[in-house]
Amino acid sequence: MIHKEWDTKETIRTVTCNHTKAAKFLVSNVLTEGKTYDVKNETEEFIFVVDNTGKVGGYYKTYFE
């Protein structure tokens, strides 16, 4: 259960949020446009970052640059 260690895991890189305009999901509560986030894990489709709640969340890569 590797996801339980992501809070203490070393940051891979940082990304900046481009937008929070989502068709299906409400991400404006946990992401802020223009803010930089620490990447804890990454897959082909998702980036796992420490969001505004202080927890690690998985988001589509389209929200970041």
N, CA and C of each residue as an Amber inpcrd file, in Angstrom:
protein
   195
   0.8420000  -1.1760000   0.0000000   0.0000000   0.0000000   0.0000000
   0.8920000   1.2450000   0.0000000   1.4800000   1.4860000  -1.1610000
   2.4340000   2.5630000  -1.3200000   1.8060000   3.9490000  -1.1290000
   0.5150000   4.0910000  -1.3970000  -0.1390000   5.3960000  -1.2990000
  -0.1690000   5.9330000   0.1300000   0.0010000   5.0890000   1.1210000
  -0.0050000   5.5480000   2.5110000   1.2820000   6.2680000   2.8780000
   2.3380000   6.1100000   2.0710000   3.6260000   6.7420000   2.3330000
   3.8610000   7.9890000   1.4870000   2.9110000   8.3870000   0.6530000
   3.1150000   9.5230000  -0.2350000   3.2670000  10.8460000   0.5140000
   2.6570000  10.9920000   1.6800000   2.7840000  12.2380000   2.4410000
   4.2320000  12.5100000   2.8290000   4.9530000  11.4690000   3.1840000
   6.3320000  11.6310000   3.6290000   7.3450000  11.3760000   2.5200000
   6.8880000  10.9740000   1.3540000   7.7690000  10.6720000   0.2320000
   8.4260000  11.9540000  -0.2940000   9.6010000  11.8010000  -0.8340000
  10.3300000  12.9180000  -1.4150000   9.5760000  13.4660000  -2.6340000
   9.6020000  14.7840000  -2.8080000   8.9230000  15.4200000  -3.9340000
   9.6750000  15.1330000  -5.2290000   8.9510000  14.6790000  -6.2550000
   9.5530000  14.3620000  -7.5510000   9.8900000  15.6480000  -8.3010000
   8.9240000  16.5480000  -8.3800000   9.0720000  17.8410000  -9.0500000
   7.9070000  18.7150000  -8.6390000   7.8510000  19.9220000  -9.1490000
   6.7250000  20.8040000  -8.8660000   6.0250000  21.1470000 -10.1750000
   4.7200000  21.3660000 -10.0890000   3.9180000  21.7400000 -11.2470000
   3.0350000  22.9240000 -10.8740000   2.6290000  23.6840000 -11.8820000
   1.7550000  24.8390000 -11.6820000   0.3830000  24.5350000 -12.2620000
  -0.6490000  24.8810000 -11.5360000  -2.0200000  24.6370000 -11.9890000
  -2.3950000  25.6570000 -13.0600000  -2.8390000  25.1750000 -14.2190000
  -3.2540000  26.0440000 -15.3330000  -4.6850000  26.5300000 -15.1840000
  -5.5750000  25.6090000 -14.8620000  -6.9990000  25.9380000 -14.7940000
  -7.7070000  24.9560000 -13.8700000  -8.9070000  25.3240000 -13.4760000
  -9.7350000  24.4460000 -12.6430000 -11.0960000  24.2280000 -13.2880000
 -11.1710000  24.4470000 -14.5990000 -12.4210000  24.2630000 -15.3380000
 -12.5590000  22.7940000 -15.7170000 -13.3600000  22.0800000 -14.9780000
 -13.5440000  20.6560000 -15.2180000 -14.9620000  20.3820000 -15.7000000
 -15.0760000  19.4590000 -16.6420000 -16.3910000  19.1160000 -17.1860000
 -17.2050000  18.2690000 -16.2120000 -16.5600000  17.3100000 -15.5580000
 -17.2690000  16.3700000 -14.7030000 -17.0640000  16.6090000 -13.2130000
 -15.8660000  17.0260000 -12.8270000 -15.5000000  17.0440000 -11.4190000
 -15.3180000  18.4670000 -10.9050000 -15.5010000  18.6700000  -9.6240000
 -15.3090000  19.9640000  -8.9850000 -13.9160000  19.9910000  -8.3680000
 -12.9770000  20.6500000  -9.0320000 -11.6070000  20.7050000  -8.5250000
 -11.2400000  22.0830000  -7.9980000 -12.0960000  23.0690000  -8.1880000
 -11.7830000  24.4280000  -7.7310000 -11.7350000  24.5360000  -6.2120000
 -12.2920000  23.5600000  -5.4970000 -12.2270000  23.5680000  -4.0310000
 -10.8560000  23.1390000  -3.5130000 -10.1080000  22.3800000  -4.2970000
  -8.8430000  21.8310000  -3.8230000  -7.6280000  22.2910000  -4.6260000
  -7.8320000  22.9140000  -5.7900000  -6.7400000  23.4460000  -6.5930000
  -6.9590000  24.9340000  -6.8370000  -5.8770000  25.6860000  -6.9310000
  -5.9410000  27.1190000  -7.1980000  -5.1320000  27.4200000  -8.4470000
  -5.7130000  28.1600000  -9.3830000  -5.0020000  28.5200000 -10.6090000
  -3.7750000  29.3510000 -10.2720000  -2.6360000  29.0110000 -10.9070000
  -1.4030000  29.7540000 -10.7100000  -0.5680000  29.2940000  -9.5270000
  -1.0940000  28.4310000  -8.6880000  -0.3580000  27.9440000  -7.5240000
   0.5120000  26.7590000  -7.9110000   1.6690000  26.6500000  -7.2750000
   2.5960000  25.5550000  -7.5240000   2.3730000  24.4500000  -6.5070000
   2.3700000  23.2000000  -6.9820000   2.1140000  22.0420000  -6.1400000
   3.2690000  21.0470000  -6.2400000   3.5210000  20.3160000  -5.1430000
   4.5550000  19.2870000  -5.1040000   3.9980000  17.9770000  -5.6310000
   4.6950000  17.3690000  -6.5870000   4.2870000  16.0890000  -7.1710000
   4.8800000  14.9620000  -6.3330000   4.0230000  14.0680000  -5.8690000
   4.4560000  12.9240000  -5.0760000   4.5200000  11.6410000  -5.8840000
   3.6660000  11.5290000  -6.9240000   3.6690000  10.3520000  -7.7900000
   3.0430000  10.7530000  -9.1150000   3.3200000   9.9730000 -10.1530000
   2.8230000  10.3090000 -11.4840000   2.5930000   9.0380000 -12.2810000
   1.4920000   9.0240000 -13.0470000   1.2140000   7.9410000 -13.9810000
   1.0490000   8.5620000 -15.3600000   0.6510000   7.7680000 -16.3360000
   0.4650000   8.2880000 -17.6910000  -0.6530000   9.3150000 -17.7620000
  -1.6930000   9.1410000 -16.9650000  -2.8750000   9.9860000 -17.0490000
  -3.0350000  10.9450000 -15.8690000  -2.4900000  10.5880000 -14.7100000
  -2.7220000  11.3550000 -13.4910000  -1.4260000  11.8620000 -12.8640000
  -1.5610000  12.9590000 -12.1330000  -0.4940000  13.4730000 -11.2860000
  -1.0440000  13.5090000  -9.8680000  -0.2820000  13.0060000  -8.9230000
  -0.6790000  12.9960000  -7.5200000   0.0930000  14.0970000  -6.7980000
  -0.6270000  15.1190000  -6.3300000  -0.0140000  16.2850000  -5.7030000
  -0.5940000  16.5060000  -4.3120000   0.1390000  17.2800000  -3.5090000
  -0.3840000  17.7220000  -2.2240000  -1.2340000  18.9540000  -2.5180000
  -2.5600000  18.8220000  -2.3990000  -3.4670000  19.9000000  -2.7880000
  -3.7140000  20.8690000  -1.6270000  -4.6960000  21.7560000  -1.7910000
  -4.9820000  22.7940000  -0.7930000  -5.4740000  22.2330000   0.5400000
  -5.9310000  20.9870000   0.5610000  -6.3940000  20.3820000   1.8130000
  -5.2350000  19.8390000   2.6370000  -4.0440000  19.7700000   2.0380000
  -2.8800000  19.2230000   2.7250000  -2.7260000  17.7320000   2.5400000
  -3.6070000  17.1260000   1.7670000  -3.5500000  15.6910000   1.5040000
  -3.1440000  15.4530000   0.0590000  -2.7140000  14.2470000  -0.2480000
  -2.3360000  13.8890000  -1.6090000  -3.5860000  13.5070000  -2.3790000
  -3.7750000  14.1390000  -3.5440000  -4.9090000  13.8480000  -4.4050000
  -4.4500000  13.6140000  -5.8270000  -5.1790000  12.7940000  -6.5710000
  -4.8420000  12.4950000  -7.9560000  -5.7040000  13.3060000  -8.9030000
  -5.0630000  13.9650000  -9.8620000  -5.7630000  14.8420000 -10.8100000
  -5.2390000  14.5800000 -12.2180000  -6.1030000  14.8330000 -13.2100000
  -5.6770000  14.6990000 -14.5960000  -4.5330000  15.6600000 -14.8810000
  -3.6340000  15.2520000 -15.7610000  -2.4760000  16.0870000 -16.1070000
  -2.8700000  17.3630000 -16.8340000  -4.0770000  17.4140000 -17.3750000
  -4.5050000  18.5960000 -18.1370000  -4.6380000  19.8310000 -17.2650000
  -4.7410000  19.6730000 -15.9480000  -4.8740000  20.8250000 -15.0460000
  -3.5290000  21.5050000 -14.7810000  -2.4280000  20.8680000 -15.1500000
  -1.0990000  21.3600000 -14.7940000  -0.2150000  21.5660000 -16.0170000
   0.8260000  22.3710000 -15.8200000   1.8450000  22.5370000 -16.8540000
   3.1980000  22.1570000 -16.3090000
